[in-house]
Amino acid sequence: MTGYRTNEQLEAGVPYAGDESAYLFTVVLSLLIGVALVWILWRGRQIWLLTWSAGLIIASIAYLTWVVVR
């Protein structure tokens, strides 16, 4: 089987994940954005946005923990 737009041979049944550094950058950026939003919104009392930001922080930390543990 050949890869999309290239003649690179891919192993059948295994999805091509590419470079994981892009995932790591996105998670770290999400963590920073989540922390910044919580800090900014704490004074604004926007509870729904504060909740989403806290969820983003939790998801980012969970992913980073999973990457380190595996």
CYANA upper distance limits for C-alpha pairs under 8 A (distance plus 0.5 A):
  1 MET  CA      9 GLN  CA      6.50
  1 MET  CA     10 LEU  CA      6.35
  1 MET  CA     11 GLU  CA      7.65
  1 MET  CA     12 ALA  CA      7.08
  2 THR  CA      6 THR  CA      7.51
  2 THR  CA      7 ASN  CA      5.92
  2 THR  CA      8 GLU  CA      6.02
  2 THR  CA      9 GLN  CA      5.30
  2 THR  CA     10 LEU  CA      6.33
  3 GLY  CA      7 ASN  CA      6.51
  3 GLY  CA      8 GLU  CA      5.74
  3 GLY  CA      9 GLN  CA      6.65
  3 GLY  CA     10 LEU  CA      6.53
 10 LEU  CA     14 VAL  CA      8.28
 10 LEU  CA     16 TYR  CA      8.16
 19 ASP  CA     23 TYR  CA      8.37
 20 GLU  CA     24 LEU  CA      6.87
 21 SER  CA     25 PHE  CA      6.54
 22 ALA  CA     26 THR  CA      6.70
 23 TYR  CA     27 VAL  CA      6.73
 24 LEU  CA     28 VAL  CA      6.66
 24 LEU  CA     64 LEU  CA      8.31
 25 PHE  CA     29 LEU  CA      6.50
 26 THR  CA     30 SER  CA      6.50
 27 VAL  CA     31 LEU  CA      6.63
 27 VAL  CA     60 SER  CA      5.97
 27 VAL  CA     63 TYR  CA      8.02
 27 VAL  CA     64 LEU  CA      8.03
 28 VAL  CA     32 LEU  CA      6.80
 28 VAL  CA     60 SER  CA      7.54
 29 LEU  CA     33 ILE  CA      6.64
 30 SER  CA     34 GLY  CA      6.46
 30 SER  CA     56 LEU  CA      7.27
 30 SER  CA     57 ILE  CA      7.81
 30 SER  CA     60 SER  CA      7.18
 31 LEU  CA     35 VAL  CA      6.71
 31 LEU  CA     56 LEU  CA      7.20
 31 LEU  CA     57 ILE  CA      5.64
 31 LEU  CA     60 SER  CA      6.05
 31 LEU  CA     61 ILE  CA      7.86
 32 LEU  CA     36 ALA  CA      6.62
 33 ILE  CA     37 LEU  CA      6.54
 33 ILE  CA     53 SER  CA      8.47
 34 GLY  CA     38 VAL  CA      6.67
 34 GLY  CA     53 SER  CA      5.19
 34 GLY  CA     54 ALA  CA      7.03
 34 GLY  CA     56 LEU  CA      6.19
 34 GLY  CA     57 ILE  CA      5.87
 35 VAL  CA     39 TRP  CA      6.67
 35 VAL  CA     53 SER  CA      7.68
 35 VAL  CA     54 ALA  CA      8.23
 35 VAL  CA     57 ILE  CA      7.23
 36 ALA  CA     40 ILE  CA      6.61
 37 LEU  CA     41 LEU  CA      6.23
 37 LEU  CA     50 LEU  CA      7.71
 37 LEU  CA     53 SER  CA      6.68
 38 VAL  CA     42 TRP  CA      6.24
 38 VAL  CA     50 LEU  CA      6.13
 38 VAL  CA     53 SER  CA      6.44
 38 VAL  CA     54 ALA  CA      7.36
 39 TRP  CA     43 ARG  CA      8.21
 40 ILE  CA     44 GLY  CA      7.76
 41 LEU  CA     45 ARG  CA      6.69
 41 LEU  CA     46 GLN  CA      6.63
 41 LEU  CA     49 LEU  CA      7.96
 41 LEU  CA     50 LEU  CA      6.70
 42 TRP  CA     46 GLN  CA      7.93
 42 TRP  CA     50 LEU  CA      7.56
 45 ARG  CA     50 LEU  CA      8.37
 46 GLN  CA     50 LEU  CA      6.55
 47 ILE  CA     51 THR  CA      6.49
 48 TRP  CA     52 TRP  CA      6.90
 49 LEU  CA     53 SER  CA      6.62
 50 LEU  CA     54 ALA  CA      6.64
 51 THR  CA     55 GLY  CA      6.67
 52 TRP  CA     56 LEU  CA      6.69
 53 SER  CA     57 ILE  CA      6.81
 54 ALA  CA     58 ILE  CA      6.72
 55 GLY  CA     59 ALA  CA      6.58
 56 LEU  CA     60 SER  CA      6.57
 57 ILE  CA     61 ILE  CA      6.65
 58 ILE  CA     62 ALA  CA      6.55
 59 ALA  CA     63 TYR  CA      6.68
 60 SER  CA     64 LEU  CA      6.67
 61 ILE  CA     65 THR  CA      6.51
 62 ALA  CA     66 TRP  CA      6.64
 63 TYR  CA     67 VAL  CA      6.70
 64 LEU  CA     68 VAL  CA      6.78
 65 THR  CA     69 VAL  CA      6.58
 66 TRP  CA     70 ARG  CA      6.58
